[in-house]
């Protein structure tokens, strides 16, 4: 089932998500719905809060060399904790909750991630490049933060101006 994605400036996006404690069929169905929602929106990542569920769950499906996203590449990340972040990289990010806007954001280049899978089993993942960036972007959502909050003051003001203009054009 495709779920509605909450968009900026909805206050729900500011909510800090709670830990997942039940790894049951309800969670599994929700994760499946998140995947369907993300794919239908051409996203590479989606946090549960973006579909109005404030739990510490996110999914990622990084495209392969041909730009294809297959379910085999899907990573379901529950209760994530970043360890040992290193380096810095600038990457142009977008967000399904801030449609149509892309800005350069500085993130850690590599990291170790500890998390649980859909069955509650502990997992560890070493991430770099786009995967590391996407993990950080989605974990920010779980903390109630959007990528636009990482912009400099002037770039944030420019974003606000462009966003208001885009909203007027839609009406």
Secondary structure, 3 states (H helix, E strand, C coil): CCCCCCCCCCHHHHCCCECCCCCCHHHHHHHHHHHHHHHHCCCCEEEHHHHCCCECEEEECCCCCCCCCCHHHCEEEEEEEEEEEEEEEEEEEEECCEEEEEEEEEEEEEEEEEEECCCCCEEEEEEEHHHHHHHHHHHHHHCCCCHHHHCCHHHHHHHHHHHHHHHHHHC
